[in-house]
Amino acid sequence: MRERVIEGVLYREEVVPGAWTFEGWRASGHHELSTRPATTWVEVCAVDATMGGLPAGSFVLDSEERALAAERDAQEAAERKLIYQRGNARRARTRCRRYIKASAFNEMLTLTYRLNQGCIVLCKSHFESWVRRMKRALGGEFSYCAAYERQERGAWHVHVVCHKLPRHVEVKGVRIDAWKLGTQVWRSVVGDDGGLCFVGGRTRHGSPARRRLSCGQMASYVSKYITKHYDDVPDGFKSYSHSKGLIEGERYRFTLTGLGVEGYPGTSFSEAIALGFEVPEGSCIVSWRINDPDRELRRCWFVTEPIGGRSHGQEQA
């Protein structure tokens, strides 16, 4: 369990028996809900901040021990930085996924390079130029959310989720099929690097996607690349992009207490699932999973979306 020092006092996080905390999110008929054991912070002892957080009254370190402590501190600092980066990536993945679902996006585009363009900074610059030109071509309206993926050969490409493009669009007085617009604009941006804008998404082998993805499935597919490639993203560089004005939806939280039968820890988890999770009317299950490291620390995630809602390749029912 976690520990923290507050004003010279060490606190330790402990599980509250028979209590489960639920954290949820909803928007546009989409729901996400997770549960974990409820916890509380318990005072352990006083600590001496000048001694690296050792309990008050501990022995004084000699020079060799101080050197080892400094080395350990440096290693722990590096580990904390890595944990911080992973946490940022997970939070960005969650925001990206929720932006997509709250906006009810129903079209997926994939921007690729013909040449092996391996610089993510240049890729993002190209993508931002592509967005500006797409917006002009579509009459000033183009809402989207996008994530970057590195291919096996090293080249970057961009997964874009947006509202379904119109059937036709006029560019410089010429009427063209809208599915051709993305490629035309992308090639005007990247120049000699060439490339394509695939409409409808691609498989990991580059072939057209055969099955239609719902809005929730697209959101999961695109957002997963944020955590997959977080260590390839330079410091201070955002791992995904989105248009302005997108809403994130409503978050909520509640706790159920007094669950289970004393001496049988698994029963409190079963009761929590039965009481806290449900499929809303008119919805279907997108995904669910249970993380079960042990009976005390298990967690559960549950995701639903509207039946017959806007999905890739389909009109609103």
N, C-alpha and C positions, 0 to 999 in steps of 0.2 A: 504494500500500500504506500501511498505518497506521504511525505513528511514536509513540513515547512516551519521556519522560524519566524515568529512575530514578536517584536519588542523583547527579544532575549528569552523567549519561551518556545520550546520545541513542541509542535503539535503533530499528531499522527492521524491519518484518515482511517476510520473504521466503519465496517458495514453495519447497518441497522437491521437486526433480524426481522424478517417478515415484512419488509418495506421495499417498494420498487418505485423508482422515479421514471416517468415517461416524458419524452421530449418529442414534440410533433411539429409538423409544418403542413400548410394547405394553401392552395391557390388554383383557380380555374378547374376545380373538380379533382385535382391531384392531391393525394395525401401521402405523407411520409411519417412514420412513427417508430420510435425505438424505445426500449426499456433497459434499465440496468439497476443493480442493487442500490438502494438509497444509502448514503454515507453521511457521517458526521465527523467533525474534527475534535479530537480528544487531547487535552493537555498532558504532556509526558513529563517534562522536566525543564528546569532553567538551563540555559547554555551560555557559554562565554564567547561572544562574537570575535574577540581578539585571538581566540584559539581555534579558529576555523569551524566553529559550531560544536565544539566538544562540550560535554556536560560541565557545569561550573565545578571547580575544584579538581579538575583533571591534572595529570602531571604535565610538566613543561617539556617540549620537544628539544632534542639536541640538534646540532647542525646537520647531521646526516639525515635525521628524521624529517627536518624541515625541507631539505632538498627533495626527498622522496614525496613529501606532501605537496611541494610546488609542482613536481612532475605530474602527480596525480590530479592536481587542480587543473593543469593545462589540458590533460586528457579529458577530464570531465567537461571543461569548457568547450572542447571540440565536439564532444558528444551532445552537449546541450544545444550547440548551434545546429547540428544535424537534426536533432529532434524538433527544433524550432522551424527549420526549413520544411520538414515533413508535415508539421502541423499547419504551416501556411498553405502548403499544397493541398492538404485535405480540406481546409476551409475554402480555398479557391474552387476546388472541385464541387463542393456542395453549393456554393453560390452559382456557379456556371450551370449546374444541373437544374437548380430551381428557377433561374432566369428563363431557361428554355421552356420548362413546363408552365410557369406562370404566364408566359407570352403565347402559349399554345402554338409554337412553331410547328410547321408540318412539311418542311422541305429541307433536304440535306444536300449540300454542295461540297465537292472536294477539289481543292486547288493543288496542282502538282507542277513540278519542274521537269522539263525534258533533260536538262543537264543536272549534274550532281551538285546542287547548291546546298552547302552544309552550314551556312551561317544563319542562325535564328534571328539575329538582329536585322539582317538584310531581308529575311523572309517577312518579318513583321512590318518592315517599312514598305515592302511591295504590297502586302495585304492591306495596309492602311490606304495606300494609293488606289488599290482596286475598289475598296469600299467607297471612297469619295466619287470615283467615276461611275460605279454602279448606281449610287444614289442620284447622281445627275441624270443618268440614262433612264431611271425609273420615276422621274418626276419629283425627286426630292425626298422620297420615302424608301428607306431600306433598313429594317430592324434585323438584328442578327446577334448570335453568340458564337464564338469560334475558339477552337483549341488547336495547338500545334503538335504535330507528330513527326518524329524522326524515322525515316524508312531504314531498312536493313542496309542499304547501300550508303547511308549517311545523309541523304538529301532530306530536307524538311518539306512537309506539305501541310495544308490547313484544312480542317474539317469545319464547315460552316453550317449552322442551322438557322433557318429564316422562314418567313411566310412564303407560301407557294408563289412562284413567279407567274405573271400574266402570260397568256398564250402567245401574244405578239408584243413587240415593243419597237418604237421608231428611233433610230440612231442616225443623226445627221441627214434626216429626210428619207432614210431608207427603212422600210418595214422588214424586220427579221423575226424569226422564231426566237422566243425569249430564252429557250434552252441553249441557244448559240451565243447569247449575250455574254455570259460569264467568261467563256473562253476568249472571245474577241477582246474584251476589256483586259483580261489577265495578260494576254500576249502584248497588248499595247503598253503594259506596265513593265513586264520583265524583259522585253526585248529579245536579245540573243539567247537568253536562258530558255525561252520557249515554254511550253507546257499546256495544260488543259484544265478546264473547269468541268468536272463530271457532275451531272445532275442526277440525284438519286442515291449518291453514296457508292462506295466501292468496297470490295472485300479486301482482306489483307494481301491477296495475291494480285490486286489491281483490276479484277474483273467486275462487271456491274453487279450490284447487290440484287439477289433474286427475290428476297422476301421483303415485304413492306414492314417498316418499323413504325411503331406507334410513337407518339410524342415522348412518352416516358422512356421507351427503349432508346430513342435517339439521344435523349438527354444523358442517359447512362453511358452510351457508346462514346459520345464526344467528350464528356467530362473525365472519363477514365484516363485520358492521355495527359491530363494535368499532373496526376500523381505518378504516372509511368515515366515521365521525362523531367521531373522537377529538378534533378541534379544536373541536367544539361542547360538549365536556364541561368543566365548570369545574375549576380546579386543585383537587386533593385529592378529587375526586369519582370513584368507580369507574365504569367504562364498561360493566360488566355485573354481574349478581347471580347468586348460587347458594345453595342450601340448605347447611346445615352437614353435615359428615361425608362429603362426596363424596371419592372417591379419584382421584388423577391418573394412576396407572399407573406402570410401570417405565421408566426411561430408561437407555440404555446407549450406549457409544461404543467404536470400535475404529479402527485405522489399518492400511491395506495399503501396503506399500512395495515398491520394486524392480520397479515395473510399467512396461510399455511398452518400445519399441525406441528406443535412443538416436538422437536426431536426428529422431524422428517423434512429437511431443507428443500427437497425437490417439490414438495406440495405447495410451497409459497410461490415458486416460479410458475407452476401449472395454473394456480389461481390468478396470478398476475396476467398471464396470457389470455385466460378466459375472460377476465373482466376488462382488460385494457385494450384489446385488439378486436376490431371488427371491420368487415368490408362494407363501406357505405352503400346505400341503395343506388343502383345505377352504375356501380363501379366494378372493376375486376382487379385481380391481383397481378401486379407487374413482377414483383420479386419478394422473397422473404428468406431469411437465414438466421441461424442461431450460432453464436460463438460460445462454446461450452468449455472453457479452460478448466473449470471445476464448478461444483454446484453453487458455491457462494458467489462467484464472480461472473456467471454466465450473462450474456446479453442477447437481445433479439431485435431484428430490424424487419419492418413490414411496409411495403409500398403498394399503393393502389392508384388507378387512374380511371377516368370515365369510360364506360362501354360505348363504342361507336363514336368516340370523340375524334378530333382532328388527328390524323396520323399520316405518315409519309405515303404519298401516292393516292390519298383518299380525300374527298371533300367532306365538309362537316355534315354529319348525319342529321 
